Amino acid sequence: MMKYLHTMIRVVDLEKSIRFYTLGLGFELMSRQDYEKDRFTLVFLRSPDDQGERAPMIELTHNWDTKEYVRGDAYGHVAYRVDSIDAIQSRLKQNGYDLSWGPGETPSKTSKMAFVDDPDGFEIELLEYRS
């Protein structure tokens, strides 16, 4: 058996990132563990529509002594299916964020898509499928 669990993202400002994911995107904060001896914090967040004990999550890793990261160009994005990009954009704007691209059509012209960048510049793709 193999089941997808989470994607880990290293963040510089943990509180800013938590605010973005919870207020901006509506994710639920599932757990937060501070590891004082090793000087890092792990935060797990889940989309409210991904339910269940083993639902996929985003893991934010904050290394307390790291002030910046060099983001490579090989990593792309994480993607979420949404009911309404317009509703997500409205929520983002209410909390001081906005889309970084879109909304527009997917290359296949079968659905609507948009992107939003988290505080560390990681892209999140939003896909709204047509019925």
MOMO-V50651 format. One record per helix or strand of 2 or more residues. SS is the DSSP state (alpha for helix, beta for strand). FROM is the first residue (numbers start at 0). TO is the last residue. If there is no record, write none. Layout:
SS:FROM:TO
SS:FROM:TO
//
This chain:
beta:5:9
alpha:13:23
beta:27:34
beta:39:45
beta:56:62
beta:76:80
alpha:84:93
beta:100:104
beta:110:116
beta:122:128
//
